[in-house]
Amino acid sequence: MTKYYNIIKAPIITEQSAKLIEGQNKYTFKVDKKANKVEIKKAIEAIFNVSVLSVNTVNVLPKFKRMGKYEGYKPAYKKAVVKLAEGQKIDAFTV
């Protein structure tokens, strides 16, 4: 069970992800870079006790940022958009 919690890092809660939840029943998570779609599906189903229809993944590249004279990059991560079955929801996204 702890293996699943290492795959799913955090939910991504933004305006765009809120629209995906309302319109298409899709939830967005920050996941481990080495995880594949099958592992992500099993982890979501085990942690939240829902049935997953599909998983789409995106590798988000590092973004250059500068604050005054200091500059650097925001870290890269992998994002997963998970579509749930009709009538199911994840309570972690409700505010």
NORSUL-V493440 format. One record per backbone hydrogen bond with DSSP energy under -0.5 kcal/mol. NH is the residue of the N-H (numbers start at 0). CO is the residue of the C=O. If there is no record, write none. Layout:
NH&CO + NH&CO
This chain:
3&0 + 4&0 + 5&1 + 6&2 + 7&3 + 8&6 + 8&29 + 9&29 + 11&27 + 12&10 + 13&11 + 17&13 + 18&14 + 19&15 + 20&16 + 21&17 + 22&18 + 23&19 + 24&19 + 24&20 + 25&19 + 26&81 + 28&79 + 29&9 + 30&28 + 30&77 + 31&6 + 34&31 + 39&35 + 40&36 + 41&37 + 42&38 + 43&39 + 44&40 + 45&41 + 46&42 + 47&43 + 48&44 + 51&49 + 52&82 + 53&82 + 55&80 + 57&78 + 59&57 + 59&76 + 60&58 + 62&73 + 64&71 + 66&69 + 69&66 + 71&64 + 73&62 + 76&59 + 77&30 + 78&57 + 79&28 + 80&55 + 81&26 + 81&79 + 82&53 + 83&24 + 83&81 + 84&50 + 87&84 + 90&88 + 92&89 + 93&90
